[in-house]
Amino acid sequence: MIASILCPGPSLPLTWRSDGTLVIAVNRAASMHAADWWAFCDADIFRDSPAIGKPRIFTSRASVDRLRKRNYFVEPGLLSDDLNLIDNTWRTFTKTMAIALAYHLGAKAIYLYGDDQTEAPDADGVMPRGANRTPERWRDERAHVAKLQTFLDSRRVHMERVIGTA
């Protein structure tokens, strides 16, 4: 199976075309494209960026609890807390959560779109409230992705970041 992970970066509309693969939207990308799964860590993403269609939700138990305290009742398709692979650091960022989900669902190839790692607004021109897009944040995320890459390589799962120019 091939998994397309849609990150909300500015190059997303330039690089990704629906191709019938498993689609996992990261954060606000779910409000830009229909997806099979919607991965998010921050409960505010759910409140502020409604998804297109009805994707299954992949988030943490803590996010579900925060949403319920705000009277948003969500039924996750799967909780990140229930997946065990390498160590728990992959739960730090939504993109790494989406990669772990793709692996868990059986992907043999994972392609990341809109993964621009920039301080720019998202593909739809919106800068999410409270977004952390510092160079330090991207450095930390890249370190977590590298750890996942090593794990995936050892299991013969291909992962590739599709680069576009916004």
Secondary structure, DSSP 8 states (H G I E B T S, - for coil): -EEEEE--STTHHHH----SSEEEEEGGGGGTS--SEEE-S-HHHHHHS--SS--EEEE-HHHHHHHHHTT-----SEEGGG--SS-GGGGGSHHHHHHHHHHHTT-SEEEEES---SSS--TTS---TT----HHHHHHHHHHHHHHHHHHHHTT-EEEE-----
